[in-house]
């Protein structure tokens, strides 16, 4: 990265190797349990992924970590400082990038940054210096004086991240930072996050995009219905899927118009089947050895085979294996079953 | 110290957002100026001392025995351009108004002039207000003749600033003077509301969460929103006072009185908006609610419909509205009142502000349960 770097400051008196320690968090809204005993740790300089479908409890967990929501039970320690006991002190060590675009559209990019920098307590030359650094990091230096209302979705997302970096936080919380943007901006954001990680910043990254988490993170936790259902280094979590592979059969004309009976097919298969708008997916728990028998069953039911793909275990397979459902919102891609 | 700096940042941030919102500036400044100009030109006649109706108003007046009563009837009868007097009995007077045989009726009590006559007219008719104004002037003149002391007081009052504008401080103002005050009081509500709509929008966009994550306490943010609404209100009234003085020659009176009244008016309007924002979370709903409430308040308090056209009972019933209190305060300043003469208005607006702000604060606190 050219120019100055955004480096986190050293925190005095925190010999603890964990930048973030989440311990037994519980949060309930009425009868709905949003977070149910969530615990994990993030080491200094680590990029940790928090993965889960919409409604899994990721955002509530992040809000508790950021000191925005009071937990019913449990605590969070940021570099050894309890968020419950010393909220503002702990918040000074955190940078938060919320899922929503927390920007003021009437203001320019630099006015937005200046506003939040003042709230952070930055003043004078230090404020200007940090604003310049973060603008450069996210590639918006040339657009600093433009009104945010005229920015593309990707530029807004990048500015959203830049604000979170003000004050050089020890730990950066990123909540789905690539939602709804073009591939180019997504790539830019992922590269920026990677650069920050390379420079030693601790990052907690939530997403429901497995490929992003696999690209950025060393360790992950998978959440579902407020609980952590898997936790550890990516390779270990991936191994939870065992020998599972996913067989994908495309249907060019679309599943809805297919000339075969889906229910009959499902009844005669001995493996889980997921129906998407343009393909069928089968999780094969015993690996690729099961592929021929599944293909035979498909042919017997009149399924036209225009091609096939076998995916080796990834986080999506793990999630499917652990919960029996897809990680991403099926509405976005097709029809899950 | 840190909280104070954050408070100032929040206030200045909200002010900057309003200033940079071009459509808001057009809506808040250009529109009222345009309305003041249009109303000032078109209804000037209603406010002018040279105003005479197209035909004299037909006025039924109860037959009287005392000298004072007969004096009033003669005085009304002498205004031939204005009134055609028809002496009738008490019962007939009311019936004739209902049957529209006359435009208005005046029921003169035996206790006149100590006791005020009752004017009966259809709601919204200018004749009622014109009669009330005329009769009030007559009663003052009788009182002045009857009492040398009172006469001396009246003379002093007429030489010095007319701070004793009585219950109707809006009388004697030009249409431009009336509507400059009326529209400013009406639009200051919208101006102050802008800040609260911004803060509601911040909760939806996540900006509020981000501000909180930067170590800003909920209380600091709430207070910042309210204070920004007050600041916007004060700035708006100042701009309107300057522009109406420049464009229409409107005099706003004693500057110290104006400053104090402007501060408490802005605080009261900000508190109305603050209370609404504590109840309604969604910014679009809050904006619509504000528009509805403020339009009704403006009409009922005389900002858009002149007070002398409103029926007496409505004027009395709605005298407590903060917009009405502010309006009367500014009218008194226009008549030459000083800050010390505005004590009732300042007390009323200050109390309203305190009550509404406290209510809004309590509701916000209850709704924020679960926030860290």
Interface residues (C-beta under 8 A of the other chain):
Chain A: X29 X63 X64 X66 X67 X68 X69 X70 X83 X84 X87 X88 X91 X92 X94 X96 X98 X99 X100 X101 X102 X103 X104 X106 X107 X111 X115 X116 X118 X119 X120 X121 X147 X163 X164 X167
Chain B: X2 X5 X6 X9 X10 X13 X16 X17 X20 X21 X202 X204 X205 X206 X207 X209 X210 X211 X212 X213 X214 X215 X216 X217 X370 X371 X372
